Amino acid sequence: MSYLILGSGALGSALARELMNRGESFLLAGRSCPAGIDPGACFPMLEVDELSFNALFTLYDTEPLPRVVINTIGLLHGLDFMPEQRVEQVHPKWLCDSLLANAWPTLALAAHFSRIMNPQHPLWLCAISDIAGSIGANEQGERYSYRMSKAALDMGVKNLALEWARRFPQAGVIAVAPGLMDSPMNNPFLDELPDTSLQAPAEVAGKLLDLIDKLALSQSGQLIDLDGQPLPW
């Protein structure tokens, strides 16, 4: 299994299809197995919690470790909560849910791999972030929980990169902000977005895989766009 993809949403499914087209070995862990993907390449992960991660990682008792891990899980809105426009709308449960969904899974992946990797294992861990989490680029405000949780993710990536540089010098971690994508996450806000700003998931998937192929360990810990250009924290 050369690739592990976490999340079977729009981007996770597109990554699986692109990897299949490229003839690459992969495992897709998510709530569903997309149409056209071999069920043997899918791992059912109905919840994103410690029990599910423990079950997933039992596979690596016998299988070789992947070389690339991509976390596509993210949360912008839910059944009961939408992105906040005013500070009065910030709810403690939604803030915690956002942190749990947007920041924790990348750290959970890193923790599990840190327990089983040898010090020289080559690995890239890629977290899908968002320029909305950049403090320096924030000129609009709003979306408190989402922005704060993505900023927390970016800090986690930076922290992890420093730790892995000492413990696993052949492993790197990167946060990628791919830009707006045509996915269910953005469906409630289509009226606010120009059509030209939305990228197809398949387009993003191809660019993301090409980007990861070209990464150098000197980039570990950065927040970058799909062209590999550093973005402001």
C-alpha positions in Angstrom: 0.0 0.0 0.0 2.0 3.0 -1.2 -0.8 5.5 -0.4 -3.3 5.8 2.4 -6.1 8.2 1.8 -8.3 9.2 4.8 -11.8 10.3 3.9 -14.0 9.2 1.0 -15.6 12.5 0.3 -15.2 14.4 -3.0 -11.4 14.8 -2.8 -10.7 11.4 -1.2 -12.8 9.7 -3.9 -11.1 11.7 -6.7 -7.7 10.8 -5.3 -8.6 7.1 -5.3 -9.7 7.2 -8.9 -6.6 9.1 -10.0 -4.3 6.6 -8.2 -6.2 3.7 -9.8 -5.8 5.4 -13.2 -2.0 5.7 -12.5 -1.7 2.1 -11.5 -0.7 3.0 -7.9 -1.4 0.9 -4.9 -3.6 2.6 -2.3 -6.0 2.2 0.6 -9.0 4.5 1.0 -10.4 4.7 4.5 -13.8 6.3 4.7 -17.5 5.9 5.2 -18.1 4.6 1.7 -16.3 2.9 -1.2 -16.8 5.1 -4.3 -18.3 3.6 -7.4 -15.6 2.1 -9.6 -13.1 1.5 -6.9 -12.2 -2.1 -5.9 -13.8 -2.8 -2.5 -10.5 -4.5 -1.6 -8.8 -1.1 -1.8 -11.3 0.4 0.7 -11.4 0.2 4.5 -14.8 1.0 6.2 -14.3 3.8 8.7 -17.7 5.0 9.8 -16.4 7.2 12.6 -13.3 9.3 13.0 -12.3 8.2 16.5 -9.5 6.3 18.3 -11.2 2.9 18.0 -11.5 3.3 14.2 -7.9 4.4 13.9 -6.8 1.4 16.0 -8.8 -0.9 13.7 -7.3 0.7 10.6 -3.8 0.3 11.8 -4.1 -3.4 12.5 -3.7 -3.7 8.7 -0.1 -2.6 9.0 0.7 -5.6 11.3 1.1 -7.5 8.0 1.1 -4.9 5.2 4.0 -2.7 4.3 3.7 0.9 5.5 2.6 3.5 2.9 4.9 6.1 1.5 2.2 8.8 1.2 -0.7 9.6 3.6 -3.3 12.2 2.7 -5.9 13.4 5.2 -8.9 14.9 3.3 -11.3 15.1 6.2 -12.7 18.5 6.9 -15.7 20.2 8.4 -17.2 23.6 7.5 -20.9 23.2 8.5 -23.3 20.6 9.9 -26.9 19.8 10.4 -27.2 22.2 13.4 -24.5 24.7 12.7 -23.3 27.0 9.9 -20.2 29.1 9.7 -20.5 32.0 12.1 -20.9 35.6 10.8 -20.8 37.2 14.3 -19.0 36.4 17.5 -22.3 35.9 19.2 -22.9 32.8 17.1 -19.8 31.0 18.3 -21.0 27.9 20.2 -18.6 25.9 22.3 -19.9 22.5 21.0 -19.4 23.6 17.4 -15.9 25.0 18.1 -14.9 21.7 19.7 -16.5 19.7 16.9 -14.6 21.8 14.3 -11.3 21.3 16.1 -11.9 17.6 16.4 -12.7 17.2 12.7 -10.2 19.6 11.2 -7.2 19.3 13.5 -7.2 16.0 15.3 -7.2 13.4 12.5 -3.8 14.4 11.1 -2.3 14.2 14.6 -4.0 10.8 15.1 -2.4 9.5 11.9 1.0 10.9 12.9 0.7 9.3 16.4 -0.1 5.9 15.0 2.7 6.0 12.4 5.2 7.2 15.0 4.5 4.1 17.0 5.3 1.7 14.2 7.7 3.5 11.8 11.4 2.8 11.9 13.6 6.0 12.0 14.5 5.8 8.3 11.1 5.1 6.8 10.3 7.5 4.0 6.9 9.0 4.5 5.0 12.1 3.5 1.9 13.1 5.5 -0.2 15.6 3.8 -3.0 17.5 5.5 -5.6 19.4 3.5 -5.8 22.8 5.0 -7.3 26.1 3.8 -6.1 29.7 3.4 -9.0 30.5 5.7 -6.9 29.3 8.5 -4.1 31.7 7.7 -3.9 34.5 10.3 -1.9 36.7 8.0 -4.3 36.3 5.0 -7.5 36.9 7.0 -9.0 40.2 5.9 -12.7 39.3 6.1 -13.2 37.6 9.5 -16.3 35.5 10.1 -16.2 31.6 10.2 -14.7 31.6 13.6 -14.7 27.9 14.3 -13.6 26.9 10.8 -10.8 29.4 10.7 -9.6 28.7 14.2 -9.6 24.9 13.6 -7.6 25.2 10.4 -5.1 27.5 12.1 -4.8 24.8 14.8 -4.2 22.2 12.1 -1.4 24.3 10.6 0.2 24.7 14.0 0.0 20.9 14.4 1.7 20.4 11.1 4.5 22.8 12.0 5.0 21.1 15.4 5.0 17.7 13.9 7.5 18.6 11.3 9.9 19.7 13.9 9.5 16.6 16.0 9.7 14.2 13.0 12.9 15.9 11.8 14.5 14.7 15.0 12.9 11.3 15.2 12.2 10.3 11.6 14.5 12.3 9.4 13.1 10.7 6.2 9.5 11.7 7.0 7.9 15.0 6.3 4.5 16.6 6.9 2.9 19.3 4.8 -0.3 21.4 4.9 -1.8 22.1 1.5 -4.5 24.7 0.8 -5.9 23.6 -2.6 -8.3 26.4 -3.0 -12.1 26.2 -3.6 -13.4 22.9 -4.9 -16.8 21.8 -6.2 -17.8 19.6 -3.3 -20.7 19.2 -0.8 -18.8 21.3 1.7 -19.3 24.4 -0.5 -22.8 23.6 -1.8 -24.6 25.9 0.7 -22.4 28.9 -0.4 -22.6 28.5 -4.2 -24.5 31.7 -4.6 -21.6 33.6 -3.0 -19.0 32.1 -5.3 -18.1 32.8 -8.9 -18.4 29.6 -11.0 -14.8 30.1 -12.2 -13.5 29.8 -8.7 -14.6 26.2 -8.1 -12.2 23.4 -9.2 -13.3 19.9 -10.0 -12.1 17.4 -7.4 -10.4 15.3 -10.2 -8.4 18.3 -11.2 -7.3 19.0 -7.6 -6.5 15.3 -7.1 -4.1 15.2 -10.0 -2.3 18.4 -9.1 -2.0 17.3 -5.4 -0.4 13.9 -6.3 2.0 15.7 -8.7 2.8 18.2 -6.0 3.6 15.5 -3.4 5.8 13.7 -5.9 8.0 16.8 -6.1 8.2 17.7 -2.4 11.6 18.1 -0.7 12.1 17.4 3.0 13.2 21.1 3.3 9.5 22.0 2.7 8.3 19.9 5.7 6.2 22.0 8.1 5.0 24.5 5.5 1.6 25.7 4.4 1.6 25.7 0.6 -0.7 25.9 -2.4 -1.1 23.4 -5.2 1.8 25.0 -7.0 4.0 24.4 -4.1 4.2 28.1 -3.2 4.4 28.9 0.6 1.4 30.6 2.0 1.4 33.0 5.0 0.7 31.6 8.4 
